[in-house]
């Protein structure tokens, strides 16, 4: 591959990153990896395979100015900033943010639906289990619903490796209500043509119900068993087809859209302790980076 990836969407889960991916993918100056979620920088096994392996996810690059990939759990992963710095010290980042309590609740519901979280664990149980989960050698960030929402803490670590001007921080609510304005800001940030017509009418983060939780838990793109099996029996081109086309197609077949998501969500109860967990971090996020989820304000 000529050139290097120069844009990463590093987070956060359940904050509109899927919609953003499909919107940006319409711009002729942007080329995204064939796999939406590339876990290269966050996964030790993948990272050890080197840049050539990472670049194999960009087989159709044709000289676009912006080469991009995404993984929503890069933001909280402490290994990622240095690895990205060593790969491309000029990297730019887009970070989609959402009210941390709402994001935690949504991520918990999502994990329950996909059979990642024990069905007997309430949100309170998950909150209490989080220190133990974080103490694991390689935490599963799909299950650290609260820690992932300490945005200022995680961004501060990234700022140790990259200047703040390399980051564009956005809120999911702004993308939903003013997609054209947000896309214009992004195109300015990337120094590419702002006059490209983007269809932002579709919401790609619609609520869904999973028909088979067991099947859905097997079909995640970074399933280690599936990846290892594909690597053993298939050539790279065929493996890429399975990861980018076949598995997403199966996942799509295994879900149905929810007509009234509020009635279909798992019942969760937040506590004062949970809300207090985010208080200091959110205050710093507001004071230092001017992002406030209370009144919708952001620069």
C-alpha positions in Angstrom: 0.0 0.0 0.0 1.3 3.4 -0.9 1.1 5.8 2.0 -0.1 5.2 5.5 -3.4 5.4 7.3 -3.8 9.0 8.4 -7.2 9.0 10.1 -8.6 6.9 12.9 -12.0 6.9 14.5 -11.0 5.7 18.0 -14.3 5.8 19.8 -16.6 5.5 21.4 -19.0 2.5 21.2 -22.7 3.3 21.0 -22.1 6.9 20.0 -22.9 7.1 16.3 -19.6 5.8 14.9 -21.4 3.4 12.5 -23.4 6.2 10.9 -20.3 8.4 10.7 -18.4 5.5 8.9 -21.1 5.2 6.2 -21.3 9.0 5.8 -17.6 9.6 5.4 -17.2 6.6 3.1 -19.3 8.5 0.5 -16.6 11.1 0.1 -14.3 10.5 -2.9 -11.2 11.7 -1.0 -11.7 9.2 1.9 -10.9 5.5 1.7 -11.9 3.3 4.6 -10.6 -0.2 5.4 -12.7 -2.9 3.9 -13.4 -4.1 7.5 -15.2 -1.3 9.4 -13.6 -2.3 12.8 -9.9 -3.1 12.4 -8.5 -4.2 15.8 -4.8 -4.1 14.7 -3.5 -1.5 17.2 -5.5 -2.9 20.2 -4.9 -6.6 19.7 -1.5 -8.0 20.6 -1.7 -10.9 18.2 -2.7 -8.7 15.3 -0.2 -6.0 16.1 2.7 -8.6 16.1 1.9 -9.4 12.4 3.1 -5.9 11.4 2.2 -3.1 9.0 1.9 -5.4 6.0 -0.9 -7.2 7.7 -2.6 -3.9 8.7 -2.4 -2.6 5.2 -4.0 -5.8 3.8 -7.3 -4.3 5.0 -7.0 -1.6 2.3 -6.8 -3.6 -0.9 -8.6 -1.0 -3.1 -6.8 2.2 -2.3 -6.5 4.5 -5.3 -4.7 7.5 -4.2 -7.3 9.0 -1.9 -6.0 11.8 0.4 -7.5 10.3 3.6 -6.9 6.7 4.4 -9.0 5.7 7.4 -9.9 2.9 9.8 -12.0 2.6 12.9 -12.2 0.7 16.2 -14.4 2.0 19.0 -12.3 0.5 21.8 -9.1 2.2 20.9 -9.9 5.2 23.1 -9.7 3.4 26.5 -6.9 1.0 25.5 -3.6 2.3 27.0 -1.5 0.4 24.5 -2.9 2.1 21.5 -1.4 5.7 21.6 2.2 4.6 21.5 1.6 2.0 18.8 -0.2 4.5 16.7 2.5 7.1 17.3 5.2 4.7 16.1 3.1 3.9 13.0 2.2 7.4 12.0 3.1 10.4 14.2 1.0 12.7 12.0 -2.2 10.7 12.6 -5.5 12.5 12.9 -8.4 11.3 15.1 -12.1 11.6 15.3 -13.7 10.8 18.6 -17.5 10.4 18.9 -18.7 11.0 22.4 -22.1 10.4 24.2 -23.4 11.1 27.6 -21.4 8.6 29.6 -24.3 7.2 31.7 -26.5 6.8 28.6 -23.6 5.2 26.7 -22.9 2.8 29.5 -26.6 1.7 29.7 -26.7 1.3 25.9 -23.5 -0.7 25.8 -24.8 -2.9 28.6 -28.0 -3.6 26.7 -26.1 -4.3 23.6 -23.9 -6.8 25.4 -26.9 -8.5 26.9 -28.5 -8.8 23.4 -25.4 -10.2 21.9 -24.8 -12.8 24.7 -21.5 -11.2 25.8 -22.8 -10.3 29.2 -24.2 -12.9 31.6 -28.0 -12.6 31.5 -28.1 -12.8 35.3 -25.9 -9.7 35.7 -27.8 -6.5 36.3 -26.2 -3.1 35.3 -25.4 -2.7 39.1 -23.7 -6.1 39.0 -21.7 -5.2 35.9 -20.7 -1.9 37.6 -19.5 -3.8 40.7 -17.6 -6.3 38.5 -15.8 -3.7 36.5 -12.6 -3.4 38.7 -12.1 -7.1 38.4 -12.6 -7.0 34.6 -10.2 -4.1 34.2 -7.6 -6.0 36.2 -7.4 -8.7 33.6 -4.3 -8.8 31.4 -6.3 -7.9 28.3 -9.6 -6.4 29.4 -12.6 -7.0 27.3 -13.7 -3.4 26.6 -17.1 -4.6 25.4 -17.8 -5.3 29.1 -16.2 -2.2 30.7 -19.3 0.0 30.2 -18.3 2.7 32.8 -14.6 2.9 32.4 -15.0 3.5 28.7 -16.9 6.6 29.5 -14.1 8.3 31.4 -13.4 10.4 28.3 -11.1 13.0 29.8 -8.9 10.4 31.4 -8.5 8.5 28.2 -8.0 11.6 26.0 -5.4 12.9 28.4 -3.4 9.8 27.8 -3.7 10.2 24.0 -2.6 13.9 24.3 0.7 12.6 25.7 1.5 11.3 22.3 -0.3 13.6 19.9 -1.1 17.3 20.0 -4.8 18.3 20.7 -5.2 19.8 17.3 -4.9 16.3 15.8 -8.2 15.4 17.5 -11.8 16.3 16.5 -14.2 15.7 19.3 -17.8 15.3 18.4 -21.0 14.4 20.2 -23.5 11.9 18.9 -26.4 14.2 19.4 -24.8 16.8 17.1 -24.3 14.3 14.4 -28.0 13.2 14.6 -29.4 16.8 14.7 -27.0 18.6 12.4 -25.2 16.1 10.2 -24.4 18.5 7.4 -22.8 21.0 9.8 -20.8 18.2 11.5 -19.6 16.7 8.2 -18.5 20.2 7.1 -16.4 20.5 10.3 -14.9 17.1 9.6 -14.0 18.0 6.0 -12.4 21.2 7.2 -10.5 19.2 9.8 -9.3 16.8 7.1 -8.6 19.6 4.6 -10.7 18.0 1.9 -13.5 19.3 -0.4 -16.6 20.4 1.7 -18.9 20.6 -1.3 -19.3 16.9 -1.8 -23.0 15.8 -1.4 -23.3 13.3 1.4 -26.5 11.3 2.0 -26.9 11.6 5.8 -30.6 10.8 5.9 -30.2 7.2 7.2 -29.4 6.3 10.8 -27.1 3.3 10.8 -27.3 3.0 14.6 -31.0 1.9 14.8 -32.1 -0.3 17.7 -32.4 -3.9 16.8 -33.3 -7.2 18.5 -31.1 -10.3 18.0 -32.9 -13.4 16.9 -30.2 -15.8 18.2 -27.9 -14.5 20.9 -25.7 -17.5 20.6 -25.2 -17.1 16.9 -24.6 -13.4 17.2 -21.9 -13.9 19.8 -20.1 -16.1 17.3 -20.3 -13.7 14.4 -18.4 -10.8 15.9 -15.5 -9.7 13.5 -12.8 -10.2 16.2 -13.9 -13.6 17.3 -10.6 -15.3 17.9 -11.8 -18.8 17.0 -13.2 -17.6 13.7 -10.1 -15.6 12.8 -7.8 -18.4 13.7 -9.8 -20.9 11.6 -10.1 -18.6 8.6 -6.3 -17.9 8.7 -5.7 -21.7 8.7 -8.0 -22.7 5.9 -8.4 -19.7 3.6 -6.1 -17.4 1.6 -6.1 -13.7 2.6 -8.5 -12.6 -0.2 -11.1 -15.2 0.8 -10.6 -14.4 4.5 -11.2 -10.7 3.8 -14.4 -11.5 1.9 -15.7 -13.5 4.9 -14.9 -10.8 7.4 -16.2 -7.9 5.3 -19.1 -9.4 3.4 -20.2 -12.8 4.7 -20.1 -12.3 8.5 -21.8 -8.8 8.3 -24.5 -10.4 6.0 -25.1 -13.1 8.6 -25.3 -10.6 11.4 -27.8 -8.6 9.5 -30.0 -11.6 8.9 -29.9 -12.4 12.6 -31.4 -9.1 13.7 -34.7 -7.3 13.3 -35.3 -3.6 13.8 -37.2 -2.4 16.8 -40.3 -0.3 16.1 -40.4 1.1 19.6 -36.9 0.7 21.2 -38.0 2.2 24.5 -40.3 -0.7 25.2 -37.8 -3.3 24.0 -34.7 -2.3 26.0 -33.6 -4.2 29.0 -34.7 -2.6 32.2 -31.8 -1.0 33.9 -31.5 1.3 37.0 -28.7 3.7 37.5 -27.6 4.6 41.0 -26.1 7.7 42.5 -22.9 5.8 42.8 -22.8 5.2 39.0 -23.6 8.8 38.2 -20.9 10.0 40.7 -18.4 7.7 38.9 -18.4 10.1 35.9 -18.8 13.4 37.8 -15.1 14.4 38.1 -14.1 13.3 34.7 -17.1 15.0 33.0 -16.4 18.2 34.9 -12.8 18.2 33.5 -14.1 17.4 30.1 -16.3 20.5 30.3 -13.6 22.8 31.7 -10.6 21.7 29.7 -12.2 20.6 26.4 -15.5 22.5 26.5 -17.7 19.4 26.0 -20.8 19.4 28.2 -23.5 16.8 28.0 -25.8 18.6 30.5 -27.0 21.3 28.2 -25.8 20.0 24.8 -23.1 22.6 24.5 -19.9 21.9 22.6 -17.5 23.9 20.4 
